[in-house]
Amino acid sequence: MDVAASETWVNELDKIFEVMGCSDKQKAKQINGGITSRMMTAEEKANLIWQAFQERFFKKYFPPNVKEAIESDFMRIAQHPNDTITEYEEIFARVSRFAPHIVQDERHHACKFRDGLCFEIRRQMSILDNPTYAQVVDGAQRLERIQEEQLRIWEDKRKRTDHNESNSGGGRKQSSDAKRRSIGGSGQRQCAVVPREVPPDVAPHPTPVHRCAVVPREVAPDVAPLPPPVHRCVVVPPEVGPDIAPHPPPVHR
């Protein structure tokens, strides 16, 4: 028999009887039938009350090996990282019913619940001196809400920071692109040829031509493979007629 299903069935009956306003004897009378016939004698059924029925029911359908397994689970019970305090409290309350000798009183009940909380909440709850079970549950739920609010604040701050950095980076990139276009178009480092100043009595000299040539390196015949050629830039001035005075060589900057 499914332990969880059995417990759920009894709990649902208890809720229904409470809504109906039944007394303990009336509750027992309502469930009097096949299940009680298998559990007790006619005399026992006549004196049956609801609490007695529950005790007999759990005794019959929760054998010792099942109880031991539940008790073992209760000893290791702890809040799962993905569980809320409410979810953890529901599991704790359900399992603790089957380990009454472990939670003998209110203090043991509260301490056991607190010891299963996640570390950060457990650390802050440790300052409470002899709290009740209800105080531990309420305090843990309050701390959980504070943590969730703090996490939302951090997330909003991170999103604003990322947004500002994205906008700032785009502005710097546009400014840099505009600057590169203004000094050369392609953004590559430019090499300019600046001629020397020419005296006023000297005829204008034609603009020098900037040519590039690939000059291979000299390599010994016994060395292989050859290194790649070196790309060098040279300035070749145009031819000057014999009637034109020599012009000072341009400066290559």
NUVEXVEX-85085 format. One line per 5 residues: number of its first residue (from 1); their letters; for each residue z, x, y of N, C-alpha, C. Coordinates in steps of 0.05 Angstrom, whole numbers, plus 5000, padded with zeros to 4 digits. Layout:
NUM> a> Z/X/Y/Z/X/Y/Z/X/Y  ...
END
This chain:
1> mdvaa> 5000/5017/4976/5000/5000/5000/5000/5018/5025  4984/5010/5044/4982/5026/5069/5007/5023/5085  5021/5045/5090/5046/5045/5105/5042/5034/5133  5022/5044/5147/5017/5035/5174/5011/5005/5175  4995/4995/5156/4988/4967/5156/5012/4950/5150
6> setwv> 5030/4959/5132/5054/4944/5126/5072/4942/5150  5075/4964/5164/5092/4964/5187/5081/4946/5209  5054/4947/5213/5041/4931/5233/5045/4901/5226  5043/4894/5201/5046/4866/5192/5074/4856/5199  5094/4871/5194/5122/4863/5200/5126/4861/5230
11> neldk> 5115/4880/5245/5119/4879/5274/5105/4855/5286  5081/4848/5276/5066/4825/5286/5081/4799/5280  5093/4798/5256/5109/4774/5250/5133/4772/5268  5145/4794/5274/5169/4794/5292/5161/4784/5319  5138/4792/5329/5129/4783/5356/5124/4753/5356
16> ifevm> 5111/4743/5334/5105/4715/5332/5131/4698/5332  5150/4707/5315/5175/4693/5313/5190/4693/5340  5188/4714/5354/5202/4716/5380/5190/4696/5400  5163/4693/5400/5150/4674/5417/5158/4645/5409  5160/4641/5383/5167/4614/5373/5196/4608/5378
21> gcsdk> 5212/4628/5384/5241/4623/5388/5256/4618/5362  5247/4631/5340/5260/4626/5314/5286/4643/5311  5305/4631/5298/5329/4646/5291/5324/4664/5267  5343/4681/5259/5338/4699/5237/5334/4683/5211  5349/4661/5207/5345/4645/5183/5319/4631/5183
26> qkakq> 5310/4621/5207/5285/4608/5209/5262/4628/5203  5265/4652/5213/5244/4673/5207/5242/4677/5178  5265/4680/5164/5264/4684/5135/5252/4661/5121  5257/4637/5130/5246/4613/5118/5216/4612/5120  5206/4621/5143/5177/4621/5148/5162/4639/5129
31> inggi> 5174/4661/5122/5160/4680/5105/5168/4676/5075  5184/4656/5070/5192/4650/5042/5168/4641/5026  5161/4655/5005/5138/4648/4989/5133/4669/4969  5107/4675/4965/5099/4694/4944/5112/4721/4947  5113/4731/4971/5123/4759/4974/5153/4760/4969
36> tsrmm> 5168/4739/4977/5197/4739/4972/5202/4734/4943  5185/4719/4929/5189/4714/4901/5188/4740/4885  5171/4758/4894/5169/4784/4880/5191/4803/4887  5206/4797/4909/5225/4816/4919/5254/4808/4912  5260/4783/4908/5288/4774/4904/5290/4749/4888
41> taeek> 5315/4743/4880/5321/4720/4864/5323/4695/4882  5325/4672/4870/5328/4647/4885/5353/4647/4901  5375/4657/4890/5401/4658/4905/5399/4676/4929  5385/4698/4925/5382/4717/4947/5364/4705/4969  5344/4690/4961/5327/4677/4980/5342/4656/4996
46> anliw> 5361/4643/4984/5376/4622/4998/5393/4634/5021  5403/4659/5017/5419/4672/5037/5403/4692/5054  5377/4690/5052/5360/4710/5065/5361/4707/5095  5363/4728/5109/5359/4729/5138/5337/4749/5144  5327/4749/5169/5304/4765/5175/5309/4795/5172
51> qafqe> 5332/4804/5182/5338/4832/5180/5340/4841/5151  5352/4825/5134/5354/4832/5106/5326/4833/5093  5309/4814/5102/5282/4815/5091/5268/4841/5099  5271/4850/5124/5258/4875/5132/5268/4898/5116  5294/4899/5112/5305/4921/5096/5295/4922/5068
56> rffkk> 5294/4898/5055/5284/4897/5028/5254/4903/5027  5240/4893/5046/5211/4898/5047/5205/4928/5049  5217/4941/5068/5212/4970/5071/5222/4986/5047  5244/4977/5035/5254/4991/5012/5235/4989/4988  5222/4966/4985/5204/4962/4963/5177/4976/4968
61> yfppn> 5166/4974/4992/5139/4984/4997/5139/5011/5010  5162/5024/5014/5163/5051/5024/5179/5068/5004  5166/5077/4983/5180/5093/4962/5189/5119/4974  5207/5133/4960/5219/5158/4970/5198/5179/4978  5177/5182/4962/5157/5203/4969/5143/5197/4995
66> vkeai> 5139/5171/5001/5126/5164/5026/5145/5170/5049  5171/5163/5045/5191/5169/5066/5193/5199/5072  5193/5214/5051/5195/5243/5054/5171/5254/5070  5147/5244/5064/5123/5253/5079/5125/5246/5108  5135/5221/5114/5138/5213/5142/5159/5229/5156
71> esdfm> 5181/5235/5142/5202/5251/5154/5192/5280/5160  5176/5290/5142/5164/5317/5147/5146/5317/5171  5130/5295/5174/5113/5293/5198/5130/5291/5223  5153/5276/5221/5170/5273/5244/5183/5300/5253  5189/5316/5234/5201/5342/5240/5182/5360/5256
76> riaqh> 5155/5356/5251/5135/5373/5264/5122/5358/5287  5131/5335/5294/5117/5319/5314/5117/5332/5341  5094/5332/5354/5092/5344/5381/5068/5331/5395  5069/5332/5421/5048/5320/5437/5022/5336/5434  5000/5323/5426/4974/5336/5424/4964/5341/5452
81> pndti> 4949/5364/5456/4939/5370/5483/4923/5347/5496  4909/5331/5480/4893/5309/5491/4908/5283/5493  4933/5282/5484/4948/5257/5485/4963/5254/5511  4964/5230/5522/4981/5224/5545/5010/5221/5535  5028/5220/5554/5056/5216/5547/5060/5189/5533
86> teyee> 5045/5169/5543/5048/5142/5531/5038/5142/5502  5016/5156/5496/5006/5158/5469/5026/5173/5451  5037/5195/5462/5056/5210/5446/5081/5193/5440  5090/5178/5460/5114/5162/5457/5110/5140/5436  5086/5129/5435/5080/5108/5414/5082/5120/5386
91> ifarv> 5070/5144/5382/5071/5157/5356/5100/5164/5349  5114/5175/5369/5142/5183/5364/5160/5159/5356  5156/5137/5370/5173/5114/5365/5167/5103/5337  5141/5103/5329/5134/5092/5303/5145/5109/5280  5143/5136/5283/5151/5154/5261/5181/5156/5260
96> srfap> 5195/5156/5283/5224/5160/5284/5239/5138/5269  5226/5115/5266/5240/5093/5252/5246/5100/5223  5230/5119/5212/5233/5126/5184/5249/5151/5180  5261/5161/5202/5279/5184/5200/5304/5180/5216  5319/5158/5210/5343/5152/5225/5365/5173/5223
101> hivqd> 5365/5188/5201/5386/5208/5198/5381/5232/5215  5356/5235/5225/5349/5258/5243/5357/5251/5272  5350/5226/5280/5357/5217/5307/5382/5199/5304  5405/5212/5300/5429/5197/5294/5440/5182/5318  5435/5192/5342/5445/5178/5366/5425/5181/5388
106> erhha> 5432/5170/5411/5415/5171/5435/5408/5199/5443  5427/5217/5443/5423/5244/5452/5403/5259/5434  5406/5256/5407/5388/5269/5388/5360/5257/5391  5359/5231/5396/5333/5218/5399/5318/5229/5424  5332/5231/5446/5320/5241/5471/5312/5270/5468
111> ckfrd> 5329/5287/5456/5323/5315/5453/5299/5320/5435  5297/5305/5414/5275/5308/5396/5249/5301/5410  5249/5280/5426/5225/5272/5441/5218/5294/5461  5237/5304/5475/5233/5324/5496/5222/5350/5483  5232/5357/5460/5223/5382/5447/5194/5381/5438
116> glcfe> 5183/5357/5435/5155/5355/5427/5135/5353/5450  5145/5353/5475/5128/5351/5498/5113/5377/5502  5090/5376/5517/5076/5400/5524/5093/5418/5540  5087/5444/5540/5106/5464/5551/5113/5460/5580  5094/5455/5597/5100/5453/5626/5118/5430/5632
121> irrqm> 5113/5407/5620/5131/5383/5624/5158/5388/5611  5158/5400/5587/5183/5405/5573/5200/5425/5590  5188/5444/5602/5202/5464/5618/5216/5450/5642  5202/5432/5655/5214/5418/5678/5235/5397/5670  5231/5386/5646/5250/5366/5636/5276/5379/5627
126> sildn> 5276/5405/5622/5300/5418/5611/5323/5419/5630  5318/5414/5656/5340/5414/5676/5357/5390/5674  5348/5368/5660/5364/5344/5657/5387/5349/5637  5410/5341/5645/5434/5345/5628/5441/5319/5613  5438/5320/5586/5444/5298/5569/5430/5272/5578
131> ptyaq> 5404/5273/5580/5390/5248/5588/5388/5228/5565  5383/5203/5572/5378/5183/5552/5349/5184/5544  5342/5171/5522/5314/5170/5513/5296/5158/5534  5305/5136/5546/5289/5123/5567/5285/5142/5591  5305/5157/5599/5303/5176/5621/5283/5198/5615
136> vvdga> 5283/5208/5591/5264/5229/5584/5235/5219/5585  5231/5195/5574/5204/5183/5573/5194/5178/5602  5211/5166/5618/5204/5160/5646/5199/5186/5662  5216/5206/5659/5212/5231/5673/5187/5245/5665  5181/5245/5639/5156/5258/5630/5131/5244/5641
141> qrler> 5132/5218/5642/5109/5203/5653/5105/5209/5683  5127/5211/5698/5126/5218/5726/5113/5246/5730  5122/5265/5715/5112/5292/5717/5082/5293/5709  5074/5277/5690/5046/5276/5682/5029/5266/5705  5038/5245/5719/5023/5235/5741/5021/5255/5764
146> iqeeq> 5042/5270/5769/5041/5291/5789/5021/5313/5781  5020/5321/5756/5001/5341/5747/4972/5331/5750  4968/5306/5744/4941/5295/5746/4932/5294/5776  4950/5287/5793/4944/5287/5822/4938/5315/5832  4954/5335/5823/4950/5363/5831/4923/5373/5821
151> lriwe> 4916/5365/5797/4890/5373/5785/4867/5361/5802  4869/5336/5810/4848/5324/5827/4845/5339/5853  4868/5347/5865/4867/5362/5891/4852/5388/5887  4859/5403/5865/4845/5428/5860/4815/5425/5855  4808/5403/5841/4780/5398/5835/4765/5392/5861
156> dkrkr> 4777/5376/5879/4764/5370/5904/4760/5395/5921  4781/5412/5921/4780/5436/5937/4758/5455/5926  4756/5457/5900/4735/5474/5888/4707/5464/5894  4703/5437/5893/4677/5426/5899/4669/5431/5928  4689/5429/5947/4683/5434/5975/4676/5463/5979
161> tdhne> 4691/5481/5966/4685/5510/5968/4657/5517/5958  4650/5506/5935/4623/5511/5923/4602/5500/5941  4606/5476/5954/4587/5464/5971/4583/5481/5996  4605/5491/6008/4603/5507/6032/4589/5534/6026  4595/5546/6003/4582/5571/5996/4552/5567/5992
166> snsgg> 4545/5545/5980/4517/5539/5975/4502/5536/6001  4513/5522/6020/4500/5518/6046/4499/5545/6061  4520/5560/6061/4521/5586/6075/4501/5605/6063  4498/5606/6037/4479/5624/6024/4451/5617/6031  4445/5591/6033/4418/5583/6040/4410/5591/6068
171> grkqs> 4430/5588/6087/4424/5597/6114/4419/5626/6117  4435/5642/6102/4431/5671/6103/4404/5679/6091  4396/5665/6070/4370/5671/6058/4347/5664/6077  4349/5641/6091/4327/5634/6109/4326/5654/6132  4349/5662/6143/4350/5681/6165/4338/5708/6156
176> sdakr> 4344/5717/6132/4333/5742/6122/4303/5740/6118  4293/5717/6107/4265/5714/6104/4250/5715/6130  4262/5701/6150/4249/5701/6177/4248/5729/6189  4269/5744/6185/4270/5772/6195/4248/5789/6182  4245/5786/6155/4225/5802/6142/4197/5794/6151
181> rsigg> 4192/5769/6156/4166/5760/6165/4160/5772/6193  4181/5774/6209/4177/5783/6236/4170/5813/6238  4179/5828/6217/4175/5857/6219/4153/5866/6200  4142/5849/6183/4121/5859/6166/4108/5838/6149  4118/5815/6148/4106/5794/6133/4114/5793/6104
186> sgqrq> 4111/5815/6090/4117/5814/6061/4146/5820/6054  4161/5830/6074/4188/5837/6068/4191/5865/6057  4169/5880/6052/4171/5907/6043/4174/5926/6066  4185/5950/6060/4190/5970/6081/4163/5979/6092  4159/5979/6118/4133/5986/6130/4133/6015/6139
191> cavvp> 4109/6027/6137/4105/6055/6146/4087/6055/6170  4096/6063/6193/4080/6061/6218/4070/6089/6226  4046/6089/6237/4034/6114/6248/4035/6112/6278  4050/6130/6291/4053/6130/6320/4040/6155/6332  4018/6152/6346/4005/6176/6358/4021/6187/6381
196> revpp> 4018/6213/6385/4031/6226/6408/4019/6216/6434  4034/6219/6455/4024/6212/6481/4001/6231/6490  3980/6220/6501/3957/6235/6509/3956/6238/6539  3951/6262/6550/3949/6265/6579/3927/6248/6590  3929/6240/6616/3909/6222/6627/3881/6234/6629
201> dvaph> 3879/6261/6630/3852/6273/6633/3838/6278/6607  3851/6269/6585/3839/6273/6559/3827/6246/6550  3803/6248/6541/3789/6224/6532/3804/6211/6509  3804/6183/6509/3818/6170/6487/3808/6179/6460  3826/6183/6442/3820/6192/6415/3818/6168/6396
206> ptpvh> 3799/6168/6379/3798/6145/6360/3824/6142/6344  3830/6117/6338/3854/6112/6322/3853/6125/6295  3873/6139/6287/3872/6152/6260/3871/6131/6238  3859/6139/6216/3857/6122/6193/3879/6129/6173  3894/6108/6164/3916/6112/6145/3905/6106/6117
211> rcavv> 3902/6127/6101/3891/6123/6074/3912/6132/6053  3910/6121/6030/3928/6128/6008/3911/6139/5985  3921/6160/5973/3908/6172/5950/3928/6177/5928  3918/6175/5904/3934/6181/5880/3930/6210/5872  3950/6226/5875/3948/6254/5869/3963/6260/5843
216> preva> 3949/6266/5821/3964/6272/5796/3979/6298/5797  4001/6299/5783/4017/6323/5782/4004/6344/5764  4009/6369/5771/3999/6390/5753/4017/6392/5729  4006/6391/5706/4022/6393/5681/4011/6415/5664  4029/6430/5653/4020/6452/5635/4005/6440/5611
221> pdvap> 3985/6454/5600/3969/6442/5579/3985/6437/5553  4007/6452/5550/4022/6448/5525/4043/6426/5527  4044/6411/5550/4064/6390/5554/4050/6363/5550  4062/6347/5534/4051/6320/5529/4074/6301/5525  4073/6276/5532/4050/6264/5547/4053/6270/5577
226> lpppv> 4032/6265/5591/4032/6270/5620/4050/6250/5635  4065/6259/5654/4081/6240/5670/4062/6223/5687  4071/6200/5696/4054/6183/5712/4047/6197/5739  4024/6191/5750/4016/6203/5775/4034/6194/5798  4035/6211/5818/4051/6206/5842/4034/6193/5863
231> hrcvv> 4045/6171/5874/4030/6157/5894/4038/6167/5922  4021/6181/5935/4027/6193/5961/4008/6181/5982  4019/6180/6006/4004/6170/6028/3998/6193/6048  3973/6196/6056/3965/6217/6075/3951/6204/6098  3952/6216/6120/3939/6207/6144/3914/6224/6149
236> vppev> 3891/6212/6149/3865/6226/6152/3854/6218/6179  3854/6237/6199/3844/6230/6226/3813/6228/6225  3802/6212/6241/3772/6210/6242/3760/6236/6252  3734/6238/6247/3720/6262/6256/3718/6262/6287  3721/6285/6298/3720/6288/6328/3696/6304/6336
241> gpdia> 3682/6294/6355/3658/6309/6365/3665/6335/6377  3646/6353/6379/3651/6380/6391/3658/6379/6420  3649/6357/6434/3654/6355/6463/3681/6342/6469  3696/6336/6448/3722/6323/6453/3744/6343/6447  3762/6346/6466/3784/6365/6462/3801/6357/6438
246> phppp> 3811/6377/6423/3829/6370/6400/3853/6353/6409  3858/6333/6393/3880/6315/6399/3905/6322/6384  3928/6320/6396/3952/6327/6381/3954/6309/6356  3963/6321/6334/3965/6305/6309/3985/6282/6312  3979/6260/6300/3999/6238/6302/4024/6244/6286
251> vhr> 4044/6230/6293/4070/6232/6279/4072/6210/6258  4078/6217/6233/4080/6198/6212/4110/6191/6208  4117/6167/6215/4145/6158/6213/4148/6136/6193
END
